[in-house]
Amino acid sequence: MRRSFYHFLMKYRQPTDRDELTAFANSVYDDLAFPKQAEEYNEVSSYLELNGHYLESMRVFDDAWERYLIEEK
């Protein structure tokens, strides 16, 4: 069974932001409305475009999504 993107991203959480991916994971963890069960790019991307004020660039999400796809193959 495939993990959700949220579950995948949580392995990058750290007590302090070390890089963009860690900062993204930490912010998503704090975002109570994030779609935690989502496995589809469009669902997560749409949510972040409307609510991802903590993302400096969607590039960070796109890079994380690529890692997600590689690991979930």
KELOKE-116560 format. One record per residue (C-alpha): x, y, z; residue in one letter. Coordinates in steps of 0.1 Angstrom, whole numbers. Layout:
<recs>
X  Y  Z  A $
...
</recs>
This chain:
<recs>
0  0  0  M $
13  34  -9  R $
20  60  18  R $
5  94  17  S $
27  123  7  F $
23  137  42  Y $
36  104  57  H $
65  104  33  F $
74  140  41  L $
74  136  79  M $
106  116  77  K $
123  149  68  Y $
111  168  100  R $
138  180  123  Q $
138  202  154  P $
154  230  135  T $
152  239  98  D $
184  226  81  R $
173  231  45  D $
143  239  23  E $
129  204  25  L $
132  203  63  T $
115  237  66  A $
87  225  43  F $
82  193  63  A $
82  212  96  N $
56  237  82  S $
34  209  68  V $
34  192  102  Y $
22  225  118  D $
-5  229  91  D $
-36  212  107  L $
-56  215  75  A $
-30  198  52  F $
-46  169  33  P $
-28  141  52  K $
-42  112  33  Q $
-35  126  -2  A $
-16  106  -27  E $
-23  126  -58  E $
-2  154  -71  Y $
-31  177  -81  N $
-48  175  -47  E $
-16  184  -27  V $
-5  210  -53  S $
-39  227  -54  S $
-40  229  -16  Y $
-5  244  -14  L $
-12  270  -41  E $
-42  282  -20  L $
-29  276  15  N $
9  271  14  G $
19  305  26  H $
49  289  43  Y $
63  278  9  L $
87  302  -6  E $
85  284  -39  S $
65  255  -54  M $
98  242  -66  R $
104  229  -30  V $
71  209  -33  F $
79  197  -68  D $
114  184  -57  D $
98  167  -27  A $
71  151  -49  W $
98  137  -72  E $
115  121  -42  R $
81  107  -31  Y $
75  91  -65  L $
109  75  -66  I $
106  61  -31  E $
70  48  -36  E $
77  29  -68  K $
</recs>
